[in-house]
């Protein structure tokens, strides 16, 4: 029920969904003033959520700030990597993986491991059963790549049950309390997702330090077109950010973070 309600709320509160609803309202209403107002509101939303400058600034404000490898001052017993977009499979029985849009999460874990900053890597997150049955689940494929890159298989632990961030925290907490009690933990996930992840792990009784990855915002110099030319790719990124905002509000209401 929680999953269904969260997805329904997520859809209804997305700016793009609201824009479409406004267009449908404009088409159905018979009053000219309402029609005009709805169309103006719809196109205003579309312009704002496809504006490179605004969405970049929103990400930059929301995301955890980058951490350089040289700034990591201690060795962590466990690095915790959250799945979700790490791997992209062309077909369920493919003999090799593709990198997903959030693959930077486990790349950063690999770099931290090779630098000796983390000793073990926990990869947490479930995949569709059909992928898991073929050995192509996201956590499974992530582990295979890490091993190919030189990570000791004994240093990789898979948590294959978690279906959301709350479960990532709860199920990983069980592993940590059993195998690595009272150790140092480093949480590795997308910078835009870090706030919710930290909150969930704290609720699960796990205190972590953070190493954000997969950044979307920056403070680079903007071009003129970034202010005035709508970008459909940016519209997709804006959905990612708004979905995270909705998610963290729902999680806080439910007491998950």
N, C-alpha and C positions, 0 to 999 in steps of 0.2 A: 504493500500500500504506500509506504514511504517513497519507494522508487517511482511509482506511478504518479503520485502527487507532485513530487519534485520535478519530474519531467514535464508535467502539465503546466505547473507554475513557470518553469523555465521557458517554455514555448510562449506563454501568454505575455511574459514580461520582457521578452527580447525586443529591442527597438525595431528590428526588421519585421518581426511579426506584427507589432503595433502599426507600423507603416502600411503593411498589407491590409490589416483590418480597417484602417482609415480609408484606404482606396476602395475597399468593398463597400464601406458605409457610404462613401461619396457616390458610388454607382447606384446604390439602392435608394438613397434618400431623394425625395421629390422637392425638397426645399433648396433653392439655389444658394442661399447664404450658408447653410450647413455643408452643402456640397463643396463650395469654394473653400470654406474653413478647413474641412477635412483634407482636401487636396494640398493646400498650403502646408498644413501640419505634417502630412505624409512626406512631401518632398523636402521639407526642412529637416526632418529626422534622417532621411536618406543622405542628405548632404552632410550632416554633422557626423554620422557614423562611417562615412567614406572619406572623411577629411584626414589626410595623412598627418598634418601638424597636430590636430586635436587628439587623435587616437594615440599618436606617439607620446604626447605629453601625458595622457592618461595612464598609459603603461608605465612610463618612467616614474610617475608619482606613486603608482601602486606597487610596483615590483620591489622585491628586496634588491639591495645594491650588490654589484658584483664583488667577488672576493678573489684575489689573486692567490695562486698556489703558495707563493712565498709568504703570504700573510697568515697561512695556517700554522699556528705556533705549537701545536701538540699532535701526537699521534692518536688516532681514534681506533678503538677496538673494532667498531662496526660502522660501515657506511650503509645507509638505508636508501635504496633507490625505489621510487614509486613508478609503476608502469602506467601505461595509458599513452599510446602514440609513439612508443619506442621502436616498434617493428611494424613493417608493412609487408604483408604476404600477398603475392600475386594470385596464388591459389593455395588451397589447403594442404596439398601434398608437394609443394615446391621444395626443391632440394637446397635452396639457399634463401636467406631473408633479404628484404630491403629495409632501409632505414626509414622510420616514421618521422613525423614532424617534430616529435619531442625526444628524438634519439640523443640529443645533447646531454640528457640526464645521465645516461650510462656511460657516455664518453667522458664526462667529468669524473664519474666514479672510477673509471679506468685510469685516468691521469692521476688522480689522488692515490690510487693503489700503487701505481708504478713509482710514484714519488715517495712511497712509504708513509703516507699520511693516514691511510686506513689499512687495517689488517684483514678484515673480512668484509664481504659485500652481501647484504640481504636484498634480493629483488622481490618486491611484493606486489601482487596483483593477479587476478584471474583472467582467463581468456575463454572464448567459446569452446565448448566441449569438443567439437569436431577438430579444432586446431590442436587442442591438447592431446587428443587421441593420436594424431599424426606426429606428435612431438614438436609441433610448430607453434605452441602457445607463446605468448609474448615473453614471459619470464624464461621459458625454456630456450627460446632463440637468443635472448639477451645473454644467457649463461653460455651458450655455445660460442657466440662471438667473443665474449670476454676470455674464454679459454683459448680460442684461436689466437687471440692477441697476447697471450702469455700469462693470464691469471691462473693461479693454481686452482684446479677444480675443488679442492678441499676448502678453499677460501670463499666459495660461493654457496649461499644458502637461498633456496627458493621458498617463497610463501605464496602458493598458487590459489588461494581461496578468496582473497579480498576482492569485492566487487565495487568498492567505493573508498573514498579517503578515510572515512571512519573505520571501516574494516581493515584498511591498511594498517592503521594505528593499533587497533585491538589485537589483530592476529600477530603483528610483528612484536607487540609488547609481550605476548605469550612466549615467543621464541627468545627474546632478550632476557626475560626473567628466568627462563629455564637454563639457557646456555651462556649468557653473558651478563649476569646480575651485577649491578653497581659498576658498570664500565662506562666508557666514554663513547657517545653515539653522535654521528654526523648525518644529518638529514639532507638528502639530495633530491630536489625536484625542480620543476620550472619556477622561475622567479615570480611569475604572476600567481602561482598556486601555493607558494610557500606559506602565506599567512594562514590559510585554512589547514594545511598539513600540520604546521606547528601547533595550532590550537587543538587538533584532534589527538596528536601524540601527547600533549600535556594532559588532556582529559583522560587518556589511557594510562597516565602515570609515568610517561617516558619523557624525560628532559633531554633535549638535543641541542647541539649547535647546528648551524645551517650553512650549506654551501649551495647557493642558488645557481641554476643553469637555465638554458633555453630562454634567452632574453628577447623581448620585442620592443622595448622602449630604449631610447638613447638621447644623449644631449648633443648630438652632432649638429652641424650647421644645416639649416633648412633651405630648400630652394623655393623660389616664388610659386612654382606649381603646387608645392605641398600645401599651400594656404588656400588655393582656389580651385584646383582640378580634382574632382571626385575620383577615387581609385577603388574599383570593385574588389581588389585584393585586400585593401585596408578594411573594407566592409566586413570581410570574413574574419579578420583579426579582431575587429570591434565586437563581434559576436562572442568570440573566445573570452574577451575581458568581461563583457556584461554577464555572460553565463557564470563566470567565476564570482562576480559580485552577488548575483542571485543565489548561487550555491552557498556562499559563506553566510548570507543572511538566513537562509533556511536552516543551515547547520547550527547557527547560534540560537535560533528559535527552538530547535529540537534539543539543544543542550549538548551537541556533539563536539563543539569547539568553543 
